[in-house]
Every structure is written in structure tokens, then in C-alpha cells.
Amino acid sequence: MKRWHLLIPLIIFCFLVAKPLWGQEDDEYPQEPIIFTKPVKAVIFDHKFHVEEAGLSCDDCHDDLFEMATGTAEENKDFNMKALYDGKYCGACHDGESAFASDKKCTTCHIGVLGWQRLKRQERRSSH
């Protein structure tokens, strides 16, 4: 006699208990910070912080605020601080309520030319 009835509890377990545990793996998002170099050098964005610390998922930002492909936001003419202040891009959350406002704590994101050069040197050292 076949024991198909034993599979039913396993299937139910997989969908009710295990499926929520199949969430996003640590390596499903870029592990290295993204450095925006336009419109100014350099603004840093860390997926790891936003996913693990802030609890955001990919769908929270992609594809409404940002395209999935790196660099596409920088190609937009309105990718600037005014757009952020108006609630676009990072400003959708960095509005002073959900997260610190775009016009506060500037050095949290803006690492400047010297910070960018320092990161580039570190990347070169670690790739050797």
C-alpha cells in the first residue's frame, strides 16, 4: 500500500512553516556598498544595513524608487538633492519620519571625494 497520506503533513509543513523561513539570503543583495558618483562624488549606499538593520526588502525600493540595475538612477536628470527633498529616490524614506531627513546627517551618506578615493585605495589593496 502506498503511503501518500504521509506526504500531506510534510507538504503542509513546507508551505506553512518552512516557506516563511526561505526569505532573503544574505547573498541575494549586493554585499559591497554602492557608491554613487553622480551628481556629486561620492554618496554611499549599503544594502546590508538597509536589509538587515532597517528590515527593508528588495520590493521596498525596487522597482518603484530604483531600477534593479546599478547605475540607472545616476542616468536620470532628476537624480539630485532637490528630487530627494521632494520625496523621490532615497527621499521617499529619508523624509524625517521614516528615516532621518535628506537634509540632515549629510556625512552619513556623503563621504566626499576624499572618502571615495580612500575606498578606491582599499579596493585596490584588497584585490591584490
N, CA, C and O atoms as CSV, one atom per row, in Angstrom:
chain,resi,resn,atom,element,x,y,z
A,1,MET,N,N,0.825,-1.173,0.000
A,1,MET,CA,C,0.000,0.000,0.000
A,1,MET,C,C,0.878,1.250,0.000
A,1,MET,O,O,1.842,1.355,0.758
A,2,LYS,N,N,0.528,2.168,-0.848
A,2,LYS,CA,C,1.297,3.415,-0.946
A,2,LYS,C,C,0.922,4.307,0.221
A,2,LYS,O,O,-0.214,4.294,0.695
A,3,ARG,N,N,1.881,5.072,0.667
A,3,ARG,CA,C,1.658,5.917,1.847
A,3,ARG,C,C,1.635,7.393,1.480
A,3,ARG,O,O,2.369,8.201,2.049
A,4,TRP,N,N,0.783,7.731,0.522
A,4,TRP,CA,C,0.661,9.122,0.094
A,4,TRP,C,C,0.151,10.002,1.220
A,4,TRP,O,O,0.489,11.183,1.303
A,5,HIS,N,N,-0.655,9.424,2.076
A,5,HIS,CA,C,-1.219,10.218,3.175
A,5,HIS,C,C,-0.131,10.741,4.116
A,5,HIS,O,O,-0.367,11.702,4.848
A,6,LEU,N,N,1.041,10.135,4.111
A,6,LEU,CA,C,2.151,10.623,4.937
A,6,LEU,C,C,2.786,11.885,4.356
A,6,LEU,O,O,3.427,12.654,5.072
A,7,LEU,N,N,2.604,12.088,3.055
A,7,LEU,CA,C,3.163,13.275,2.413
A,7,LEU,C,C,2.366,14.531,2.717
A,7,LEU,O,O,2.922,15.630,2.703
A,8,ILE,N,N,1.106,14.395,2.985
A,8,ILE,CA,C,0.258,15.563,3.218
A,8,ILE,C,C,0.775,16.411,4.379
A,8,ILE,O,O,0.898,17.624,4.209
A,9,PRO,N,N,1.083,15.849,5.545
A,9,PRO,CA,C,1.619,16.697,6.621
A,9,PRO,C,C,2.948,17.373,6.236
A,9,PRO,O,O,3.203,18.507,6.642
A,10,LEU,N,N,3.775,16.694,5.471
A,10,LEU,CA,C,5.040,17.278,5.033
A,10,LEU,C,C,4.800,18.469,4.110
A,10,LEU,O,O,5.451,19.506,4.242
A,11,ILE,N,N,3.879,18.318,3.191
A,11,ILE,CA,C,3.555,19.418,2.275
A,11,ILE,C,C,3.002,20.602,3.053
A,11,ILE,O,O,3.392,21.743,2.804
A,12,ILE,N,N,2.112,20.348,3.977
A,12,ILE,CA,C,1.548,21.428,4.797
A,12,ILE,C,C,2.654,22.111,5.597
A,12,ILE,O,O,2.677,23.338,5.697
A,13,PHE,N,N,3.562,21.335,6.162
A,13,PHE,CA,C,4.683,21.912,6.918
A,13,PHE,C,C,5.513,22.836,6.035
A,13,PHE,O,O,5.880,23.937,6.445
A,14,CYS,N,N,5.803,22.380,4.822
A,14,CYS,CA,C,6.637,23.181,3.925
A,14,CYS,C,C,6.000,24.525,3.607
A,14,CYS,O,O,6.690,25.543,3.578
A,15,PHE,N,N,4.719,24.541,3.374
A,15,PHE,CA,C,4.074,25.796,2.989
A,15,PHE,C,C,3.728,26.691,4.168
A,15,PHE,O,O,3.752,27.915,4.033
A,16,LEU,N,N,3.412,26.120,5.304
A,16,LEU,CA,C,3.012,26.944,6.446
A,16,LEU,C,C,4.164,27.323,7.361
A,16,LEU,O,O,4.176,28.417,7.925
A,17,VAL,N,N,5.119,26.443,7.509
A,17,VAL,CA,C,6.194,26.681,8.464
A,17,VAL,C,C,7.508,27.027,7.772
A,17,VAL,O,O,8.124,28.045,8.089
A,18,ALA,N,N,7.935,26.206,6.847
A,18,ALA,CA,C,9.257,26.391,6.254
A,18,ALA,C,C,9.298,27.525,5.241
A,18,ALA,O,O,10.309,28.223,5.160
A,19,LYS,N,N,8.228,27.739,4.458
A,19,LYS,CA,C,8.262,28.757,3.414
A,19,LYS,C,C,8.625,30.139,3.946
A,19,LYS,O,O,9.454,30.805,3.325
A,20,PRO,N,N,8.048,30.621,5.075
A,20,PRO,CA,C,8.466,31.933,5.585
A,20,PRO,C,C,9.942,31.987,5.952
A,20,PRO,O,O,10.541,33.063,5.962
A,21,LEU,N,N,10.528,30.843,6.252
A,21,LEU,CA,C,11.957,30.801,6.599
A,21,LEU,C,C,12.842,30.851,5.365
A,21,LEU,O,O,14.056,31.019,5.486
A,22,TRP,N,N,12.260,30.709,4.177
A,22,TRP,CA,C,13.030,30.739,2.942
A,22,TRP,C,C,13.266,32.151,2.483
A,22,TRP,O,O,13.533,32.364,1.300
A,23,GLY,N,N,13.181,33.110,3.347
A,23,GLY,CA,C,13.310,34.519,2.989
A,23,GLY,C,C,14.622,34.824,2.295
A,23,GLY,O,O,15.318,33.932,1.809
A,24,GLN,N,N,14.924,36.048,2.264
A,24,GLN,CA,C,16.092,36.531,1.548
A,24,GLN,C,C,17.378,36.049,2.218
A,24,GLN,O,O,17.573,36.225,3.421
A,25,GLU,N,N,18.221,35.456,1.440
A,25,GLU,CA,C,19.530,35.042,1.926
A,25,GLU,C,C,20.452,36.252,1.941
A,25,GLU,O,O,20.238,37.213,1.202
A,26,ASP,N,N,21.479,36.201,2.785
A,26,ASP,CA,C,22.413,37.314,2.884
A,26,ASP,C,C,23.079,37.658,1.561
A,26,ASP,O,O,23.435,38.813,1.324
A,27,ASP,N,N,23.249,36.664,0.699
A,27,ASP,CA,C,23.972,36.931,-0.539
A,27,ASP,C,C,23.044,37.269,-1.703
A,27,ASP,O,O,23.499,37.319,-2.846
A,28,GLU,N,N,21.753,37.504,-1.447
A,28,GLU,CA,C,20.832,37.845,-2.524
A,28,GLU,C,C,20.864,39.325,-2.868
A,28,GLU,O,O,20.252,39.729,-3.857
A,29,TYR,N,N,21.539,40.123,-2.109
A,29,TYR,CA,C,21.667,41.541,-2.417
A,29,TYR,C,C,23.154,41.866,-2.427
A,29,TYR,O,O,23.953,41.129,-1.850
A,30,PRO,N,N,23.533,42.960,-3.076
A,30,PRO,CA,C,24.962,43.292,-3.144
A,30,PRO,C,C,25.569,43.439,-1.748
A,30,PRO,O,O,25.038,44.161,-0.904
A,31,GLN,N,N,26.657,42.765,-1.521
A,31,GLN,CA,C,27.321,42.823,-0.217
A,31,GLN,C,C,28.202,44.058,-0.070
A,31,GLN,O,O,28.390,44.568,1.035
A,32,GLU,N,N,28.736,44.529,-1.179
A,32,GLU,CA,C,29.568,45.726,-1.151
A,32,GLU,C,C,28.680,46.954,-1.276
A,32,GLU,O,O,27.690,46.933,-2.008
A,33,PRO,N,N,29.023,48.017,-0.572
A,33,PRO,CA,C,28.227,49.248,-0.716
A,33,PRO,C,C,28.281,49.782,-2.147
A,33,PRO,O,O,29.274,49.606,-2.854
A,34,ILE,N,N,27.209,50.427,-2.551
A,34,ILE,CA,C,27.169,51.104,-3.847
A,34,ILE,C,C,27.637,52.528,-3.614
A,34,ILE,O,O,27.220,53.182,-2.658
A,35,ILE,N,N,28.503,53.001,-4.490
A,35,ILE,CA,C,28.996,54.368,-4.397
A,35,ILE,C,C,28.451,55.142,-5.595
A,35,ILE,O,O,28.815,54.878,-6.741
A,36,PHE,N,N,27.573,56.102,-5.310
A,36,PHE,CA,C,27.069,56.972,-6.362
A,36,PHE,C,C,28.097,58.073,-6.597
A,36,PHE,O,O,28.580,58.694,-5.650
A,37,THR,N,N,28.427,58.308,-7.860
A,37,THR,CA,C,29.399,59.353,-8.179
A,37,THR,C,C,28.762,60.512,-8.942
A,37,THR,O,O,29.438,61.481,-9.289
A,38,LYS,N,N,27.472,60.407,-9.199
A,38,LYS,CA,C,26.746,61.499,-9.841
A,38,LYS,C,C,25.511,61.779,-9.007
A,38,LYS,O,O,24.940,60.826,-8.476
A,39,PRO,N,N,25.082,62.940,-8.862
A,39,PRO,CA,C,25.604,64.166,-9.431
A,39,PRO,C,C,26.850,64.682,-8.706
A,39,PRO,O,O,27.520,65.586,-9.207
A,40,VAL,N,N,27.166,64.127,-7.546
A,40,VAL,CA,C,28.392,64.521,-6.833
A,40,VAL,C,C,29.124,63.263,-6.401
A,40,VAL,O,O,28.519,62.201,-6.253
A,41,LYS,N,N,30.423,63.387,-6.200
A,41,LYS,CA,C,31.205,62.305,-5.616
A,41,LYS,C,C,31.236,62.563,-4.130
A,41,LYS,O,O,31.488,63.703,-3.740
A,42,ALA,N,N,31.023,61.685,-3.353
A,42,ALA,CA,C,30.588,60.319,-3.516
A,42,ALA,C,C,29.551,60.076,-2.424
A,42,ALA,O,O,29.705,60.523,-1.288
A,43,VAL,N,N,28.512,59.371,-2.788
A,43,VAL,CA,C,27.438,59.023,-1.857
A,43,VAL,C,C,27.430,57.513,-1.740
A,43,VAL,O,O,27.441,56.799,-2.742
A,44,ILE,N,N,27.413,57.037,-0.510
A,44,ILE,CA,C,27.497,55.602,-0.262
A,44,ILE,C,C,26.118,55.064,0.121
A,44,ILE,O,O,25.375,55.698,0.870
A,45,PHE,N,N,25.794,53.890,-0.405
A,45,PHE,CA,C,24.558,53.198,-0.046
A,45,PHE,C,C,24.913,51.772,0.308
A,45,PHE,O,O,25.582,51.080,-0.460
A,46,ASP,N,N,24.466,51.332,1.469
A,46,ASP,CA,C,24.786,49.996,1.962
A,46,ASP,C,C,23.517,49.147,2.023
A,46,ASP,O,O,22.676,49.349,2.899
A,47,HIS,N,N,23.377,48.194,1.091
A,47,HIS,CA,C,22.225,47.291,1.094
A,47,HIS,C,C,22.143,46.529,2.412
A,47,HIS,O,O,21.064,46.378,2.985
A,48,LYS,N,N,23.290,46.050,2.887
A,48,LYS,CA,C,23.305,45.221,4.087
A,48,LYS,C,C,22.654,45.953,5.257
A,48,LYS,O,O,21.842,45.369,5.974
A,49,PHE,N,N,22.995,47.213,5.457
A,49,PHE,CA,C,22.386,47.969,6.546
A,49,PHE,C,C,20.878,48.088,6.346
A,49,PHE,O,O,20.105,47.843,7.272
A,50,HIS,N,N,20.459,48.464,5.135
A,50,HIS,CA,C,19.044,48.695,4.881
A,50,HIS,C,C,18.219,47.413,4.973
A,50,HIS,O,O,17.053,47.465,5.365
A,51,VAL,N,N,18.799,46.262,4.621
A,51,VAL,CA,C,18.082,44.990,4.687
A,51,VAL,C,C,18.123,44.426,6.103
A,51,VAL,O,O,17.081,44.096,6.669
A,52,GLU,N,N,19.319,44.311,6.678
A,52,GLU,CA,C,19.456,43.633,7.958
A,52,GLU,C,C,19.108,44.510,9.160
A,52,GLU,O,O,18.516,44.026,10.125
A,53,GLU,N,N,19.462,45.768,9.114
A,53,GLU,CA,C,19.209,46.649,10.257
A,53,GLU,C,C,17.855,47.356,10.162
A,53,GLU,O,O,17.113,47.425,11.141
A,54,ALA,N,N,17.543,47.876,8.980
A,54,ALA,CA,C,16.290,48.625,8.810
A,54,ALA,C,C,15.120,47.711,8.464
A,54,ALA,O,O,13.965,48.132,8.527
A,55,GLY,N,N,15.410,46.460,8.098
A,55,GLY,CA,C,14.356,45.492,7.834
A,55,GLY,C,C,13.631,45.665,6.506
A,55,GLY,O,O,12.498,45.209,6.354
A,56,LEU,N,N,14.273,46.317,5.551
A,56,LEU,CA,C,13.648,46.516,4.245
A,56,LEU,C,C,13.837,45.284,3.372
A,56,LEU,O,O,14.773,44.508,3.567
A,57,SER,N,N,12.948,45.116,2.421
A,57,SER,CA,C,13.099,44.044,1.437
A,57,SER,C,C,13.408,44.682,0.087
A,57,SER,O,O,13.291,45.898,-0.069
A,58,CYS,N,N,13.792,43.884,-0.866
A,58,CYS,CA,C,14.097,44.399,-2.206
A,58,CYS,C,C,12.910,45.179,-2.775
A,58,CYS,O,O,13.078,46.234,-3.387
A,59,ASP,N,N,11.707,44.636,-2.559
A,59,ASP,CA,C,10.498,45.259,-3.110
A,59,ASP,C,C,10.198,46.631,-2.516
A,59,ASP,O,O,9.452,47.404,-3.117
A,60,ASP,N,N,10.752,46.947,-1.368
A,60,ASP,CA,C,10.508,48.255,-0.769
A,60,ASP,C,C,11.080,49.388,-1.623
A,60,ASP,O,O,10.537,50.493,-1.632
A,61,CYS,N,N,12.164,49.121,-2.333
A,61,CYS,CA,C,12.805,50.162,-3.160
A,61,CYS,C,C,12.762,49.862,-4.647
A,61,CYS,O,O,12.670,50.776,-5.467
A,62,HIS,N,N,12.830,48.582,-4.999
A,62,HIS,CA,C,12.873,48.183,-6.407
A,62,HIS,C,C,11.504,47.686,-6.818
A,62,HIS,O,O,10.923,46.911,-6.059
A,63,ASP,N,N,10.982,48.034,-7.863
A,63,ASP,CA,C,11.339,48.844,-8.995
A,63,ASP,C,C,10.660,50.213,-8.948
A,63,ASP,O,O,10.742,50.966,-9.919
A,64,ASP,N,N,9.999,50.550,-7.854
A,64,ASP,CA,C,9.306,51.838,-7.796
A,64,ASP,C,C,10.263,53.012,-7.633
A,64,ASP,O,O,10.171,53.991,-8.373
A,65,LEU,N,N,11.174,52.925,-6.679
A,65,LEU,CA,C,12.101,54.035,-6.421
A,65,LEU,C,C,13.375,53.921,-7.240
A,65,LEU,O,O,13.895,54.920,-7.735
A,66,PHE,N,N,13.869,52.718,-7.379
A,66,PHE,CA,C,15.123,52.462,-8.090
A,66,PHE,C,C,14.947,51.250,-8.993
A,66,PHE,O,O,14.312,50.266,-8.613
A,67,GLU,N,N,15.516,51.330,-10.194
A,67,GLU,CA,C,15.585,50.151,-11.053
A,67,GLU,C,C,16.541,49.166,-10.391
A,67,GLU,O,O,17.366,49.559,-9.565
A,68,MET,N,N,16.436,47.905,-10.744
A,68,MET,CA,C,17.297,46.894,-10.138
A,68,MET,C,C,18.744,47.020,-10.621
A,68,MET,O,O,19.670,46.700,-9.876
A,69,ALA,N,N,18.946,47.472,-11.831
A,69,ALA,CA,C,20.298,47.564,-12.396
A,69,ALA,C,C,21.062,48.734,-11.789
A,69,ALA,O,O,20.550,49.852,-11.726
A,70,THR,N,N,22.276,48.476,-11.347
A,70,THR,CA,C,23.127,49.505,-10.762
A,70,THR,C,C,23.419,50.594,-11.781
A,70,THR,O,O,23.689,50.310,-12.948
A,71,GLY,N,N,23.364,51.833,-11.336
A,71,GLY,CA,C,23.740,52.960,-12.172
A,71,GLY,C,C,22.607,53.617,-12.921
A,71,GLY,O,O,22.801,54.691,-13.491
A,72,THR,N,N,21.423,53.014,-12.944
A,72,THR,CA,C,20.336,53.602,-13.723
A,72,THR,C,C,19.824,54.896,-13.104
A,72,THR,O,O,19.438,55.806,-13.837
A,73,ALA,N,N,19.810,55.004,-11.790
A,73,ALA,CA,C,19.350,56.246,-11.147
A,73,ALA,C,C,20.264,57.402,-11.512
A,73,ALA,O,O,19.799,58.518,-11.743
A,74,GLU,N,N,21.555,57.140,-11.563
A,74,GLU,CA,C,22.522,58.189,-11.884
A,74,GLU,C,C,22.337,58.747,-13.292
A,74,GLU,O,O,22.759,59.868,-13.578
A,75,GLU,N,N,21.720,57.983,-14.155
A,75,GLU,CA,C,21.482,58.430,-15.527
A,75,GLU,C,C,20.282,59.381,-15.626
A,75,GLU,O,O,20.128,60.084,-16.625
A,76,ASN,N,N,19.438,59.403,-14.595
A,76,ASN,CA,C,18.255,60.261,-14.619
A,76,ASN,C,C,18.624,61.707,-14.326
A,76,ASN,O,O,19.392,61.988,-13.406
A,77,LYS,N,N,18.070,62.623,-15.118
A,77,LYS,CA,C,18.379,64.048,-14.935
A,77,LYS,C,C,17.916,64.575,-13.591
A,77,LYS,O,O,18.491,65.530,-13.069
A,78,ASP,N,N,16.876,63.962,-13.019
A,78,ASP,CA,C,16.370,64.453,-11.738
A,78,ASP,C,C,16.987,63.743,-10.530
A,78,ASP,O,O,16.498,63.892,-9.411
A,79,PHE,N,N,18.054,62.974,-10.748
A,79,PHE,CA,C,18.729,62.327,-9.616
A,79,PHE,C,C,19.615,63.362,-8.937
A,79,PHE,O,O,20.808,63.468,-9.221
A,80,ASN,N,N,19.001,64.127,-8.030
A,80,ASN,CA,C,19.702,65.206,-7.335
A,80,ASN,C,C,19.040,65.423,-5.972
A,80,ASN,O,O,18.037,64.788,-5.647
A,81,MET,N,N,19.610,66.315,-5.198
A,81,MET,CA,C,19.101,66.535,-3.852
A,81,MET,C,C,17.689,67.114,-3.864
A,81,MET,O,O,16.889,66.791,-2.986
A,82,LYS,N,N,17.372,67.949,-4.826
A,82,LYS,CA,C,16.020,68.508,-4.892
A,82,LYS,C,C,14.990,67.393,-5.016
A,82,LYS,O,O,13.945,67.432,-4.365
A,83,ALA,N,N,15.283,66.400,-5.850
A,83,ALA,CA,C,14.364,65.268,-6.015
A,83,ALA,C,C,14.205,64.511,-4.694
A,83,ALA,O,O,13.100,64.092,-4.349
A,84,LEU,N,N,15.303,64.335,-3.957
A,84,LEU,CA,C,15.208,63.671,-2.664
A,84,LEU,C,C,14.341,64.479,-1.709
A,84,LEU,O,O,13.498,63.916,-1.010
A,85,TYR,N,N,14.540,65.793,-1.671
A,85,TYR,CA,C,13.725,66.653,-0.810
A,85,TYR,C,C,12.249,66.575,-1.188
A,85,TYR,O,O,11.374,66.757,-0.341
A,86,ASP,N,N,11.977,66.299,-2.474
A,86,ASP,CA,C,10.599,66.188,-2.959
A,86,ASP,C,C,10.023,64.779,-2.786
A,86,ASP,O,O,8.904,64.505,-3.219
A,87,GLY,N,N,10.798,63.882,-2.146
A,87,GLY,CA,C,10.296,62.541,-1.852
A,87,GLY,C,C,10.590,61.483,-2.890
A,87,GLY,O,O,9.999,60.404,-2.855
A,88,LYS,N,N,11.493,61.769,-3.815
A,88,LYS,CA,C,11.878,60.762,-4.802
A,88,LYS,C,C,13.154,60.050,-4.346
A,88,LYS,O,O,13.874,60.522,-3.466
A,89,TYR,N,N,13.403,58.914,-4.966
A,89,TYR,CA,C,14.609,58.122,-4.677
A,89,TYR,C,C,14.745,57.898,-3.170
A,89,TYR,O,O,13.789,57.464,-2.526
A,90,CYS,N,N,15.893,58.181,-2.610
A,90,CYS,CA,C,16.136,57.970,-1.174
A,90,CYS,C,C,15.181,58.786,-0.309
A,90,CYS,O,O,14.850,58.390,0.809
A,91,GLY,N,N,14.741,59.928,-0.833
A,91,GLY,CA,C,13.864,60.820,-0.096
A,91,GLY,C,C,12.493,60.249,0.192
A,91,GLY,O,O,11.753,60.809,1.001
A,92,ALA,N,N,12.133,59.139,-0.452
A,92,ALA,CA,C,10.853,58.503,-0.165
A,92,ALA,C,C,10.816,58.018,1.288
A,92,ALA,O,O,9.764,58.048,1.927
A,93,CYS,N,N,11.948,57.578,1.800
A,93,CYS,CA,C,12.032,57.156,3.209
A,93,CYS,C,C,12.775,58.176,4.067
A,93,CYS,O,O,12.428,58.397,5.227
A,94,HIS,N,N,13.793,58.790,3.489
A,94,HIS,CA,C,14.585,59.766,4.241
A,94,HIS,C,C,13.862,61.110,4.220
A,94,HIS,O,O,14.287,62.079,3.592
A,95,ASP,N,N,12.737,61.109,4.951
A,95,ASP,CA,C,11.822,62.250,4.976
A,95,ASP,C,C,11.702,62.877,6.363
A,95,ASP,O,O,10.895,63.783,6.569
A,96,GLY,N,N,12.500,62.400,7.305
A,96,GLY,CA,C,12.433,62.913,8.669
A,96,GLY,C,C,11.456,62.154,9.540
A,96,GLY,O,O,11.410,62.371,10.751
A,97,GLU,N,N,10.668,61.261,8.944
A,97,GLU,CA,C,9.725,60.449,9.711
A,97,GLU,C,C,10.108,58.974,9.667
A,97,GLU,O,O,10.305,58.349,10.709
A,98,SER,N,N,10.214,58.421,8.469
A,98,SER,CA,C,10.604,57.013,8.323
A,98,SER,C,C,12.078,56.825,8.657
A,98,SER,O,O,12.466,55.841,9.287
A,99,ALA,N,N,12.881,57.770,8.230
A,99,ALA,CA,C,14.329,57.768,8.485
A,99,ALA,C,C,14.772,59.228,8.533
A,99,ALA,O,O,14.000,60.133,8.214
A,100,PHE,N,N,16.013,59.443,8.932
A,100,PHE,CA,C,16.475,60.829,9.024
A,100,PHE,C,C,16.260,61.554,7.702
A,100,PHE,O,O,16.350,60.951,6.632
A,101,ALA,N,N,15.979,62.831,7.782
A,101,ALA,CA,C,15.668,63.628,6.590
A,101,ALA,C,C,16.883,63.776,5.684
A,101,ALA,O,O,18.026,63.757,6.140
A,102,SER,N,N,16.612,63.922,4.408
A,102,SER,CA,C,17.675,64.056,3.398
A,102,SER,C,C,18.563,65.269,3.637
A,102,SER,O,O,19.707,65.291,3.184
A,103,ASP,N,N,18.056,66.275,4.338
A,103,ASP,CA,C,18.865,67.465,4.591
A,103,ASP,C,C,19.497,67.457,5.986
A,103,ASP,O,O,19.931,68.499,6.478
A,104,LYS,N,N,19.548,66.289,6.617
A,104,LYS,CA,C,20.183,66.123,7.932
A,104,LYS,C,C,21.228,65.014,7.853
A,104,LYS,O,O,21.155,64.146,6.983
A,105,LYS,N,N,22.179,65.045,8.744
A,105,LYS,CA,C,23.208,63.996,8.839
A,105,LYS,C,C,23.876,63.730,7.496
A,105,LYS,O,O,24.041,62.579,7.093
A,106,CYS,N,N,24.255,64.792,6.812
A,106,CYS,CA,C,24.782,64.699,5.442
A,106,CYS,C,C,25.937,63.710,5.305
A,106,CYS,O,O,26.004,62.962,4.330
A,107,THR,N,N,26.851,63.707,6.284
A,107,THR,CA,C,28.042,62.861,6.156
A,107,THR,C,C,27.744,61.379,6.387
A,107,THR,O,O,28.633,60.543,6.229
A,108,THR,N,N,26.516,61.045,6.755
A,108,THR,CA,C,26.141,59.638,6.849
A,108,THR,C,C,26.197,58.995,5.467
A,108,THR,O,O,26.606,57.843,5.327
A,109,CYS,N,N,25.784,59.745,4.449
A,109,CYS,CA,C,25.758,59.233,3.075
A,109,CYS,C,C,26.849,59.841,2.201
A,109,CYS,O,O,27.483,59.143,1.409
A,110,HIS,N,N,27.062,61.136,2.349
A,110,HIS,CA,C,28.062,61.830,1.533
A,110,HIS,C,C,29.442,61.647,2.141
A,110,HIS,O,O,29.773,62.246,3.165
A,111,ILE,N,N,30.240,60.806,1.492
A,111,ILE,CA,C,31.594,60.572,2.005
A,111,ILE,C,C,32.610,61.474,1.321
A,111,ILE,O,O,33.771,61.521,1.728
A,112,GLY,N,N,32.186,62.189,0.287
A,112,GLY,CA,C,33.051,63.158,-0.371
A,112,GLY,C,C,34.116,62.528,-1.244
A,112,GLY,O,O,34.263,61.308,-1.308
A,113,VAL,N,N,34.848,63.394,-1.910
A,113,VAL,CA,C,35.897,62.947,-2.829
A,113,VAL,C,C,36.992,62.213,-2.062
A,113,VAL,O,O,37.468,61.175,-2.522
A,114,LEU,N,N,37.398,62.725,-0.912
A,114,LEU,CA,C,38.461,62.062,-0.150
A,114,LEU,C,C,38.021,60.687,0.340
A,114,LEU,O,O,38.804,59.738,0.297
A,115,GLY,N,N,36.798,60.568,0.797
A,115,GLY,CA,C,36.278,59.268,1.219
A,115,GLY,C,C,36.206,58.291,0.062
A,115,GLY,O,O,36.504,57.107,0.217
A,116,TRP,N,N,35.812,58.790,-1.094
A,116,TRP,CA,C,35.737,57.961,-2.295
A,116,TRP,C,C,37.128,57.477,-2.695
A,116,TRP,O,O,37.306,56.306,-3.029
A,117,GLN,N,N,38.108,58.371,-2.662
A,117,GLN,CA,C,39.483,57.987,-3.006
A,117,GLN,C,C,40.018,56.955,-2.008
A,117,GLN,O,O,40.704,56.010,-2.398
A,118,ARG,N,N,39.709,57.135,-0.737
A,118,ARG,CA,C,40.131,56.185,0.296
A,118,ARG,C,C,39.523,54.803,0.030
A,118,ARG,O,O,40.223,53.795,0.135
A,119,LEU,N,N,38.236,54.743,-0.310
A,119,LEU,CA,C,37.594,53.466,-0.634
A,119,LEU,C,C,38.226,52.809,-1.847
A,119,LEU,O,O,38.428,51.595,-1.863
A,120,LYS,N,N,38.537,53.597,-2.857
A,120,LYS,CA,C,39.173,53.052,-4.065
A,120,LYS,C,C,40.538,52.452,-3.737
A,120,LYS,O,O,40.896,51.394,-4.254
A,121,ARG,N,N,41.292,53.126,-2.881
A,121,ARG,CA,C,42.601,52.582,-2.467
A,121,ARG,C,C,42.419,51.265,-1.724
A,121,ARG,O,O,43.170,50.317,-1.954
A,122,GLN,N,N,41.435,51.196,-0.838
A,122,GLN,CA,C,41.171,49.976,-0.097
A,122,GLN,C,C,40.758,48.843,-1.018
A,122,GLN,O,O,41.162,47.698,-0.815
A,123,GLU,N,N,39.958,49.150,-2.027
A,123,GLU,CA,C,39.542,48.135,-3.005
A,123,GLU,C,C,40.741,47.599,-3.765
A,123,GLU,O,O,40.852,46.394,-3.991
A,124,ARG,N,N,41.639,48.492,-4.159
A,124,ARG,CA,C,42.836,48.041,-4.888
A,124,ARG,C,C,43.695,47.154,-4.012
A,124,ARG,O,O,44.222,46.148,-4.485
A,125,ARG,N,N,43.848,47.504,-2.746
A,125,ARG,CA,C,44.670,46.702,-1.835
A,125,ARG,C,C,44.054,45.314,-1.610
A,125,ARG,O,O,44.758,44.304,-1.600
A,126,SER,N,N,42.733,45.285,-1.430
A,126,SER,CA,C,42.091,44.006,-1.138
A,126,SER,C,C,41.996,43.110,-2.372
A,126,SER,O,O,41.827,41.899,-2.227
A,127,SER,N,N,42.099,43.657,-3.562
A,127,SER,CA,C,42.033,42.829,-4.771
A,127,SER,C,C,43.384,42.205,-5.103
A,127,SER,O,O,43.462,41.352,-5.988
A,128,HIS,N,N,44.441,42.609,-4.417
A,128,HIS,CA,C,45.770,42.042,-4.706
A,128,HIS,C,C,46.074,40.872,-3.840
A,128,HIS,O,O,47.147,40.281,-3.954
